[in-house]
Amino acid sequence: MQRLRLIAALIILAAMGAAASEIHPPAQVAAGSAITIPTSGSGEATFYLIGPSSVMKSKVQRASDISIDSDKL
């Protein structure tokens, strides 16, 4: 389930700015732990974390880290 959320979020973020930015998600995520996803590029973007029962939407700055709390995973 965690991987599905992360994959969905990455696909959406990549589709919104694939030409101008990169995201570097962690290879593995342990249940109940927070993660940080480094990004590149410039400007503002919208990050969506989509799961089976919830959706998280947040504004992020490219070239900054995207932090996701453990309770969101």
C-alpha positions in Angstrom: 0.0 0.0 0.0 2.8 2.4 0.9 4.5 1.8 -2.4 1.3 2.4 -4.3 0.8 5.8 -2.7 4.4 6.7 -3.3 4.2 5.6 -6.9 1.0 7.4 -7.6 2.4 10.6 -6.1 5.5 10.4 -8.1 3.7 9.8 -11.3 1.5 12.9 -10.8 4.5 15.0 -9.8 6.5 13.8 -12.8 3.6 14.4 -15.2 3.2 18.0 -14.0 6.8 19.0 -14.5 8.8 16.2 -16.0 10.8 18.5 -18.3 11.9 20.9 -15.7 12.4 18.9 -12.5 13.4 15.5 -11.1 12.3 13.7 -8.0 14.4 11.1 -6.1 12.2 8.9 -3.9 13.8 6.5 -1.5 14.2 3.0 -2.7 12.5 1.5 0.3 10.2 2.9 3.0 9.6 1.2 6.3 6.1 1.3 7.7 5.5 4.0 10.2 8.6 6.1 9.3 8.7 9.5 7.7 10.4 10.1 4.4 12.0 13.0 2.5 12.0 13.2 -1.3 14.6 15.5 -2.8 13.6 17.4 -6.0 15.3 19.5 -8.6 14.2 22.3 -10.9 12.8 25.7 -10.0 9.5 27.3 -9.2 6.5 26.1 -7.3 4.7 22.8 -7.9 1.8 20.9 -6.4 2.5 17.5 -4.8 -0.2 14.9 -4.5 0.1 11.8 -2.3 -2.7 9.4 -3.2 -3.6 6.4 -1.3 -6.5 3.9 -1.1 -8.4 6.0 1.5 -6.9 9.4 1.4 -5.3 12.1 -0.7 -2.8 14.7 0.4 -2.2 17.9 -1.6 0.5 20.4 -0.8 2.4 23.2 -2.5 6.1 22.6 -2.8 9.1 24.4 -4.0 11.2 22.6 -6.6 14.8 22.1 -5.6 13.6 21.6 -2.0 12.9 18.4 -0.1 9.3 17.1 0.2 8.8 15.8 3.7 6.0 13.3 4.3 5.2 12.5 7.9 4.9 8.9 9.1 1.1 9.2 9.8 0.6 10.0 6.0 2.2 6.8 5.0 
